Amino acid sequence: MDHRVATVTQALSTAIGLPGERMSKVDTAWLRMDSPANLMMIVGVWILRPGLTRAALAERITERLLGYQRFRQVPREDAAGAAWHDDPGFDLARHLTTHRLKRAKGQSAQAALQARVAELAVTPLDPAHPRWQFELIEQYDGGSALIARIHHCIADGIALISVMMSLVDGGALPPRRARQAKAARAGGLEGAEDWLADTLIRPFGDITARALEVAGGGAAKSLHLMATPQQTLAGTVDQALDMARIAGQLASDVAALALMPDDASTRLKGTPHAVKKVAWCEPIPLDAVKAVGRAFNASVNDVLLSCVAGAIGHYLRGLGDDTQGLEIRAMVPINLRPLEEAWKLGNRFGLVPLLLPIGLTNPVERLYAVRARMNELKGSLQPLLTFGLLSVAGLMIKPAQDALLNLFGRKTTAVMTNVPGPGTKLKVCGSTLEQTMFWVPQSGTVGLGVSVLSYGGGVQFGVIADTALCPEPQAIIDGFAPAFNQLLALTLMLPWGDE
């Protein structure tokens, strides 16, 4: 009854012109960022065995996902920006559909699924209703496949991971997690909540909080009335030094973004034509990746990103391109969301530009080059600056927003995510989630999206590409495992001590 009353109230408010819940300026920017070539949807794939029925999934979505009001609301633009309004005609059947894959002669089940994902990636969501849709393929390779599409204005990838974790067996609605964290862990969530906090939220959240605290003046230090004069003086000096370091870093990062040159000219840059293809590889063992990292004193991220650079370089050289000395720039999302707000929706992330040394053919040299670039980004305030830029874009009219954000299109070849997932496989309605992949959208004229995801003890590499710029992303995927195997072979040849 309460929901029906709220729905009627919202409908009346809309009819007489009263505003709904205001959308943040960052979310407004994402809402208006759709273009014919690039739709602002986060696209994900789940592969489950045994098969999952639509009825079971519908019940789970009703219990868990629809507890988030955003998934019952429609974003509508107005003179002041945009606002969220309840959808009086909400119907789950519109958002949860089924599909039977049609396989061409000789086409594998995976190739047919990839073709369907690519087709949906360029199919707009209905703007008259909440902008999300799940498509369940009930019969896929001995199980089921679930294709999820969620518009970026609803939430960023970190928030949506929290949303999707609520769908797994043992999950709970995020607003109840603070009170029931111990009960959820005892209920067998298999560490999903701990993983979310420890690997995705806390590291970057703590860095951001520290930067903001220092930049804000550290009021708690200066108001410590019990401190001695000497302690107060020492604290003031330390605070001044911290602020000076932050100011220096800020000036450096502003200059780096403002003076960032256009990206290298390769066949992967150009004008996208709104036809996409998707490809992903079979998982490689995460333990092997960790072993390579230990052998070369590099992080797991360093190893994986060097393999991405190696795969892209190999692809271009295979087409006859000269990659010597070439680097391409990928924009990498960085979470800015505090731990206690992990379950909230909306967009709270920034971006950092990462140069990938695709011209280096020596695998060890390439790994060390990536490691050096990653070290240079540590402590950067660029995520905060790009978040602020998106906020400013949301204040502008759409043509001005497009002009501002298209500046980044010229300076970027790809958007890349690298997400560590749970180490053990999760279950959904009793079915095991065997594989999972997702891609964040590319904006403007960017035509390449790269996703690296660890899950269930393995690491997968996936690509979504506009066919005008990369007709066969599978050819990039096919270079990922060989690039890793080169490093693995060198690792096995190193001298090992008793330890």
C-alpha positions as CSV (number, residue, x, y, z in Angstrom):
1,M,0.0,0.0,0.0
2,D,2.8,2.4,0.9
3,H,4.4,1.9,-2.5
4,R,1.1,2.6,-4.3
5,V,0.6,5.8,-2.3
6,A,4.1,6.9,-3.1
7,T,3.6,6.2,-6.8
8,V,0.4,8.2,-7.0
9,T,2.0,11.1,-5.1
10,Q,5.0,11.1,-7.4
11,A,2.7,11.0,-10.5
12,L,0.6,13.9,-9.2
13,S,3.8,15.9,-8.4
14,T,5.0,15.3,-12.0
15,A,1.7,16.3,-13.5
16,I,1.5,19.6,-11.7
17,G,5.2,20.4,-12.4
18,L,6.7,19.8,-9.0
19,P,10.4,18.6,-9.2
20,G,11.3,15.0,-8.3
21,E,14.5,14.1,-6.4
22,R,17.3,16.1,-8.0
23,M,20.0,14.3,-9.8
24,S,23.6,15.2,-9.0
25,K,25.5,17.2,-11.6
26,V,27.8,14.3,-12.3
27,D,24.9,11.9,-12.9
28,T,23.3,14.5,-15.1
29,A,26.5,14.6,-17.2
30,W,26.4,10.8,-17.7
31,L,22.6,11.0,-18.5
32,R,23.3,13.5,-21.4
33,M,26.5,11.7,-22.6
34,D,24.8,9.2,-24.9
35,S,25.7,9.5,-28.5
36,P,24.7,7.4,-31.6
37,A,28.2,5.7,-31.5
38,N,28.5,5.2,-27.8
39,L,25.6,4.6,-25.4
40,M,26.4,5.2,-21.7
41,M,25.5,1.7,-20.5
42,I,27.5,-0.6,-18.3
43,V,27.2,-4.0,-19.9
44,G,27.8,-7.2,-18.0
45,V,27.6,-11.0,-18.6
46,W,27.1,-13.8,-16.1
47,I,27.4,-17.4,-17.1
48,L,25.7,-19.8,-14.7
49,R,25.4,-23.6,-14.3
50,P,23.1,-25.3,-14.0
51,G,20.5,-23.2,-15.8
52,L,18.6,-20.5,-14.1
53,T,14.8,-20.0,-14.7
54,R,13.2,-16.7,-15.3
55,A,10.8,-17.2,-12.5
56,A,13.6,-17.8,-9.9
57,L,15.5,-14.7,-11.2
58,A,12.3,-12.5,-11.2
59,E,11.7,-13.5,-7.6
60,R,15.3,-12.6,-6.6
61,I,15.2,-9.3,-8.4
62,T,11.9,-8.4,-6.7
63,E,13.3,-9.2,-3.3
64,R,16.7,-7.6,-3.7
65,L,17.2,-5.3,-6.7
66,L,13.8,-3.4,-6.5
67,G,14.7,-2.5,-2.9
68,Y,16.8,0.2,-4.6
69,Q,14.3,3.0,-5.5
70,R,16.5,4.0,-8.5
71,F,15.5,0.8,-10.3
72,R,11.9,2.0,-10.2
73,Q,12.6,5.6,-11.3
74,V,13.0,7.4,-14.6
75,P,15.5,10.3,-15.1
76,R,13.9,13.3,-16.7
77,E,15.8,16.4,-17.9
78,D,14.4,19.9,-17.1
79,A,15.6,23.5,-17.1
80,A,17.6,23.0,-13.9
81,G,19.3,19.8,-15.0
82,A,17.6,16.5,-14.3
83,A,15.5,14.7,-11.6
84,W,14.4,11.2,-10.7
85,H,10.7,10.4,-10.9
86,D,8.9,7.2,-9.9
87,D,7.7,5.3,-13.0
88,P,3.9,4.9,-12.5
89,G,3.9,2.2,-15.2
90,F,6.7,0.1,-13.8
91,D,6.5,-3.5,-15.0
92,L,9.3,-6.0,-14.3
93,A,8.4,-7.9,-17.5
94,R,9.8,-4.9,-19.4
95,H,13.1,-5.1,-17.6
96,L,13.6,-8.8,-17.4
97,T,13.3,-10.5,-20.7
98,T,14.3,-13.9,-22.2
99,H,16.1,-14.7,-25.5
100,R,17.1,-17.8,-27.4
101,L,20.4,-17.6,-29.1
102,K,20.5,-18.2,-32.9
103,R,23.7,-19.9,-33.9
104,A,25.0,-19.7,-37.5
105,K,26.4,-22.8,-39.1
106,G,29.7,-23.6,-37.4
107,Q,29.3,-20.8,-34.8
108,S,30.2,-21.7,-31.2
109,A,27.9,-21.0,-28.3
110,Q,30.4,-18.4,-27.0
111,A,30.6,-16.6,-30.4
112,A,26.8,-16.5,-30.5
113,L,26.6,-15.0,-27.0
114,Q,29.3,-12.4,-27.8
115,A,27.3,-11.4,-30.9
116,R,24.2,-10.9,-28.8
117,V,26.1,-8.8,-26.2
118,A,27.5,-6.6,-29.0
119,E,24.0,-6.2,-30.4
120,L,22.5,-5.1,-27.1
121,A,25.5,-2.8,-26.4
122,V,24.3,-0.5,-29.3
123,T,20.5,-0.9,-28.5
124,P,19.2,2.1,-26.5
125,L,17.3,1.6,-23.3
126,D,13.7,2.9,-23.3
127,P,13.9,6.5,-22.0
128,A,10.3,6.4,-20.8
129,H,11.1,3.8,-18.2
130,P,13.9,3.0,-15.7
131,R,17.0,2.6,-17.7
132,W,18.1,-0.9,-17.0
133,Q,17.4,-4.3,-18.5
134,F,18.4,-7.9,-17.9
135,E,18.1,-10.5,-20.6
136,L,18.2,-14.1,-19.6
137,I,19.3,-16.8,-22.1
138,E,17.9,-19.8,-20.4
139,Q,19.7,-22.4,-22.5
140,Y,23.3,-21.6,-23.0
141,D,26.1,-24.2,-23.0
142,G,24.7,-26.5,-20.4
143,G,23.4,-23.6,-18.2
144,S,22.2,-20.0,-18.6
145,A,23.7,-16.6,-19.5
146,L,22.5,-13.3,-18.1
147,I,23.2,-10.1,-20.0
148,A,22.8,-6.9,-17.8
149,R,22.6,-3.4,-19.2
150,I,22.4,-0.5,-16.7
151,H,22.7,3.2,-17.7
152,H,25.7,4.9,-16.2
153,C,23.5,7.7,-14.8
154,I,22.1,5.2,-12.2
155,A,25.5,4.4,-10.7
156,D,29.1,3.8,-11.4
157,G,30.8,0.3,-11.6
158,I,31.7,0.1,-7.9
159,A,28.1,0.9,-6.8
160,L,26.7,-1.6,-9.3
161,I,29.0,-4.3,-8.1
162,S,27.5,-3.8,-4.7
163,V,24.0,-4.0,-6.3
164,M,24.8,-7.2,-8.1
165,M,26.3,-8.7,-5.0
166,S,22.9,-8.3,-3.4
167,L,21.5,-10.8,-6.0
168,V,23.8,-13.7,-5.0
169,D,22.8,-16.3,-2.5
170,G,23.3,-15.0,1.0
171,G,23.3,-11.4,-0.1
172,A,21.2,-8.7,1.5
173,L,19.9,-5.3,0.6
174,P,22.7,-2.8,1.3
175,P,20.8,-0.5,3.7
176,R,20.6,-3.5,6.1
177,R,24.2,-4.4,5.8
178,A,25.5,-2.1,8.5
179,R,23.2,-3.8,11.0
180,Q,23.5,-7.3,9.7
181,A,27.1,-7.6,8.6
182,K,27.9,-10.4,11.0
183,A,24.7,-12.2,10.3
184,A,25.4,-12.0,6.5
185,R,28.9,-13.4,6.9
186,A,27.5,-16.2,9.1
187,G,24.9,-16.9,6.5
188,G,27.4,-18.0,3.9
189,L,27.9,-15.0,1.6
190,E,31.4,-16.5,0.9
191,G,33.3,-13.3,1.6
192,A,31.6,-11.1,-1.0
193,E,31.0,-8.2,1.3
194,D,34.5,-8.4,2.8
195,W,36.0,-8.5,-0.7
196,L,34.0,-5.5,-1.7
197,A,35.3,-3.5,1.3
198,D,38.9,-4.6,1.3
199,T,39.7,-4.6,-2.4
200,L,37.5,-2.0,-4.0
201,I,36.5,0.6,-1.5
202,R,38.9,1.0,1.3
203,P,42.2,1.5,-0.5
204,F,41.2,4.4,-2.7
205,G,38.7,5.8,-0.2
206,D,41.4,6.1,2.4
207,I,43.7,7.9,0.0
208,T,41.0,10.3,-1.1
209,A,40.0,11.0,2.5
210,R,43.6,11.8,3.5
211,A,44.0,14.1,0.6
212,L,40.8,15.9,1.3
213,E,41.6,16.1,5.0
214,V,45.0,17.7,4.4
215,A,43.7,20.0,1.7
216,G,40.9,21.1,4.0
217,G,43.3,22.3,6.6
218,G,43.2,19.5,9.2
219,A,40.9,21.4,11.6
220,A,41.1,18.7,14.2
221,K,44.8,19.3,14.7
222,S,44.6,23.0,15.1
223,L,41.7,22.7,17.6
224,H,43.5,20.3,19.9
225,L,43.3,22.4,23.1
226,M,45.3,20.0,25.3
227,A,48.5,20.2,23.1
228,T,51.6,21.9,24.5
229,P,52.9,24.9,22.6
230,Q,55.8,22.7,21.3
231,Q,53.3,20.0,20.2
232,T,51.1,22.7,18.6
233,L,54.0,24.2,16.8
234,A,55.2,20.8,15.6
235,G,51.7,19.9,14.4
236,T,51.4,23.2,12.6
237,V,54.7,22.7,10.8
238,D,53.7,19.1,9.8
239,Q,50.3,20.3,8.6
240,A,51.9,23.1,6.6
241,L,54.3,20.7,5.0
242,D,51.4,18.3,4.2
243,M,49.5,21.1,2.7
244,A,52.5,22.2,0.7
245,R,52.9,18.7,-0.7
246,I,49.2,18.5,-1.6
247,A,49.4,21.9,-3.2
248,G,52.4,20.9,-5.2
249,Q,50.8,17.6,-6.3
250,L,47.6,19.5,-7.2
251,A,49.5,22.0,-9.4
252,S,51.4,19.2,-11.0
253,D,48.2,17.2,-11.8
254,V,46.4,20.2,-13.1
255,A,49.2,20.9,-15.5
256,A,49.4,17.3,-16.5
257,L,45.8,17.2,-17.5
258,A,45.7,20.6,-19.1
259,L,48.9,20.0,-21.2
260,M,48.2,16.3,-22.0
261,P,49.0,15.8,-25.7
262,D,46.7,14.1,-28.1
263,D,47.1,10.3,-28.1
264,A,49.2,8.4,-30.6
265,S,47.6,8.0,-34.1
266,T,46.8,4.4,-34.6
267,R,44.1,2.5,-36.4
268,L,42.4,2.2,-33.0
269,K,41.6,5.9,-33.1
270,G,39.1,7.5,-35.4
271,T,35.4,7.9,-35.9
272,P,33.2,5.0,-34.4
273,H,30.2,3.9,-36.5
274,A,28.0,2.4,-33.8
275,V,28.6,-1.3,-34.7
276,K,30.4,-3.2,-32.0
277,K,31.9,-6.6,-31.4
278,V,32.7,-8.3,-28.1
279,A,35.3,-10.9,-27.2
280,W,36.7,-12.5,-24.0
281,C,39.2,-15.2,-23.2
282,E,39.1,-18.2,-20.9
283,P,40.4,-17.5,-17.4
284,I,44.1,-17.9,-16.6
285,P,45.1,-19.0,-13.1
286,L,45.4,-16.1,-10.7
287,D,48.0,-18.0,-8.7
288,A,50.2,-18.0,-11.8
289,V,49.8,-14.3,-12.2
290,K,50.8,-13.7,-8.6
291,A,53.9,-15.9,-9.0
292,V,55.0,-13.9,-12.0
293,G,54.5,-10.7,-10.0
294,R,56.6,-12.0,-7.1
295,A,59.4,-13.1,-9.5
296,F,59.7,-9.6,-11.0
297,N,58.9,-7.6,-7.9
298,A,55.7,-6.3,-9.6
299,S,52.1,-6.2,-8.6
300,V,49.3,-8.3,-10.1
301,N,48.0,-5.2,-11.7
302,D,51.4,-4.5,-13.3
303,V,51.5,-8.0,-14.8
304,L,48.0,-7.9,-16.2
305,L,48.4,-4.4,-17.6
306,S,51.6,-5.3,-19.3
307,C,49.8,-8.3,-20.9
308,V,47.1,-5.9,-22.2
309,A,49.8,-3.7,-23.7
310,G,51.5,-6.7,-25.2
311,A,48.2,-8.0,-26.7
312,I,47.3,-4.6,-28.3
313,G,50.8,-4.2,-29.7
314,H,50.8,-7.7,-31.1
315,Y,47.5,-7.0,-32.8
316,L,48.7,-3.9,-34.5
317,R,51.9,-5.4,-35.7
318,G,50.0,-8.4,-37.1
319,L,48.2,-5.9,-39.3
320,G,51.5,-4.5,-40.6
321,D,51.7,-1.4,-38.4
322,D,55.0,-0.1,-37.0
323,T,54.6,0.2,-33.2
324,Q,58.2,1.0,-32.3
325,G,58.2,3.6,-29.6
326,L,54.4,3.9,-29.5
327,E,52.3,4.4,-26.4
328,I,48.6,4.7,-26.2
329,R,46.6,6.2,-23.4
330,A,43.8,4.4,-21.5
331,M,41.5,6.2,-19.1
332,V,41.2,4.1,-15.9
333,P,38.3,4.7,-13.4
334,I,39.3,5.3,-9.8
335,N,36.8,4.9,-6.9
336,L,36.2,8.0,-4.7
337,R,33.4,6.5,-2.6
338,P,33.9,6.2,1.2
339,L,33.5,2.7,2.7
340,E,30.3,3.4,4.5
341,E,28.6,4.6,1.3
342,A,29.6,1.5,-0.8
343,W,26.0,0.5,-1.3
344,K,24.8,3.9,-2.4
345,L,24.0,4.6,-6.1
346,G,25.2,7.5,-8.2
347,N,28.6,8.2,-9.7
348,R,31.6,8.8,-7.3
349,F,34.7,8.1,-9.3
350,G,37.5,9.9,-11.1
351,L,39.8,9.0,-14.0
352,V,43.5,8.7,-14.4
353,P,45.3,8.5,-17.8
354,L,47.6,5.4,-18.1
355,L,50.1,5.1,-20.9
356,L,50.4,1.6,-22.2
357,P,53.8,0.8,-23.9
358,I,52.5,-1.1,-26.8
359,G,55.7,-0.6,-28.8
360,L,57.8,-2.7,-26.4
361,T,58.2,-6.3,-27.5
362,N,60.5,-7.4,-24.7
363,P,58.0,-8.8,-22.1
364,V,60.2,-7.9,-19.1
365,E,61.0,-4.4,-20.4
366,R,57.3,-3.9,-21.0
367,L,56.4,-5.1,-17.5
368,Y,58.9,-2.7,-15.8
369,A,57.7,0.2,-18.0
370,V,54.1,-0.4,-16.8
371,R,55.3,-0.7,-13.2
372,A,57.0,2.7,-13.5
373,R,53.9,4.3,-14.9
374,M,51.7,2.9,-12.2
375,N,54.2,4.1,-9.5
376,E,54.0,7.6,-11.0
377,L,50.2,7.7,-10.6
378,K,50.4,6.8,-6.8
379,G,49.3,9.8,-4.8
380,S,47.9,11.6,-7.8
381,L,44.9,13.9,-7.4
382,Q,43.8,13.5,-11.0
383,P,40.8,11.4,-10.0
384,L,39.5,14.3,-7.9
385,L,40.2,16.7,-10.7
386,T,38.3,14.7,-13.3
387,F,35.4,14.1,-10.9
388,G,35.2,17.9,-10.6
389,L,35.4,18.3,-14.3
390,L,32.4,16.0,-14.7
391,S,30.5,18.0,-12.1
392,V,31.2,21.1,-14.1
393,A,30.1,19.4,-17.3
394,G,26.7,18.6,-15.6
395,L,26.2,22.3,-15.1
396,M,26.6,23.1,-18.8
397,I,24.1,22.9,-21.7
398,K,24.6,19.7,-23.7
399,P,26.6,21.2,-26.6
400,A,29.1,22.8,-24.2
401,Q,29.3,19.6,-22.2
402,D,30.0,17.6,-25.4
403,A,32.7,20.1,-26.5
404,L,34.4,19.8,-23.1
405,L,34.4,16.0,-22.9
406,N,35.4,15.6,-26.5
407,L,38.7,17.0,-25.6
408,F,39.4,13.8,-23.7
409,G,38.4,11.8,-26.8
410,R,41.3,13.1,-28.8
411,K,43.7,12.2,-25.9
412,T,42.4,8.7,-25.3
413,T,42.4,5.4,-27.2
414,A,40.6,3.2,-24.7
415,V,38.7,3.0,-21.4
416,M,40.0,0.3,-19.2
417,T,38.8,-1.3,-16.0
418,N,40.8,-3.7,-13.8
419,V,38.7,-5.2,-11.0
420,P,39.6,-7.9,-8.5
421,G,36.6,-10.0,-7.8
422,P,35.8,-12.7,-5.1
423,G,38.3,-15.5,-4.9
424,T,35.6,-18.1,-4.6
425,K,32.7,-18.7,-6.9
426,L,29.3,-17.3,-5.9
427,K,25.8,-18.8,-6.4
428,V,22.7,-17.2,-7.7
429,C,19.4,-19.0,-6.9
430,G,21.4,-22.2,-6.4
431,S,23.3,-22.0,-9.7
432,T,27.0,-21.4,-9.7
433,L,28.3,-18.2,-11.2
434,E,31.0,-19.7,-13.4
435,Q,32.2,-16.6,-15.3
436,T,31.5,-12.9,-15.2
437,M,32.6,-10.0,-17.5
438,F,31.6,-6.4,-17.7
439,W,32.5,-3.3,-19.6
440,V,32.1,0.4,-18.8
441,P,31.0,2.6,-21.7
442,Q,33.3,4.5,-24.0
443,S,32.4,8.2,-24.5
444,G,32.8,10.6,-27.4
445,T,34.9,9.1,-30.2
446,V,36.7,6.4,-28.0
447,G,36.0,3.1,-29.7
448,L,37.8,0.5,-27.5
449,G,36.9,-0.8,-24.0
450,V,39.1,-3.2,-22.1
451,S,38.2,-5.1,-19.0
452,V,40.4,-7.2,-16.8
453,L,38.5,-9.1,-14.1
454,S,39.7,-11.7,-11.5
455,Y,37.0,-14.1,-10.2
456,G,36.9,-17.5,-8.7
457,G,40.7,-18.1,-8.9
458,G,41.0,-17.0,-12.5
459,V,41.7,-13.8,-14.5
460,Q,39.7,-12.9,-17.7
461,F,40.5,-10.3,-20.3
462,G,37.7,-8.9,-22.4
463,V,37.4,-6.3,-25.2
464,I,34.5,-4.4,-26.6
465,A,35.3,-2.5,-29.8
466,D,33.7,-0.4,-32.5
467,T,34.1,-2.4,-35.8
468,A,35.1,0.7,-37.7
469,L,38.3,0.9,-35.6
470,C,38.8,-2.7,-34.6
471,P,36.9,-5.2,-36.8
472,E,38.0,-8.3,-34.9
473,P,38.6,-7.7,-31.2
474,Q,39.1,-11.5,-30.8
475,A,42.5,-10.9,-32.5
476,I,43.4,-8.7,-29.5
477,I,42.1,-11.3,-27.1
478,D,44.1,-14.0,-28.7
479,G,47.3,-12.1,-27.8
480,F,46.6,-11.9,-24.1
481,A,47.5,-15.4,-23.1
482,P,50.7,-15.6,-25.2
483,A,51.8,-12.3,-23.6
484,F,51.3,-13.8,-20.2
485,N,52.9,-17.1,-21.1
486,Q,56.1,-15.3,-22.2
487,L,56.4,-13.8,-18.6
488,L,55.5,-17.2,-17.1
489,A,58.1,-19.0,-19.1
490,L,60.8,-16.5,-18.0
491,T,59.6,-16.8,-14.4
492,L,60.1,-20.6,-14.6
493,M,63.6,-20.1,-15.9
494,L,64.7,-17.9,-13.0
495,P,66.8,-19.4,-10.3
496,W,64.7,-20.3,-7.2
497,G,66.0,-20.6,-3.7
498,D,64.7,-22.9,-0.9
499,E,62.0,-20.4,-0.1
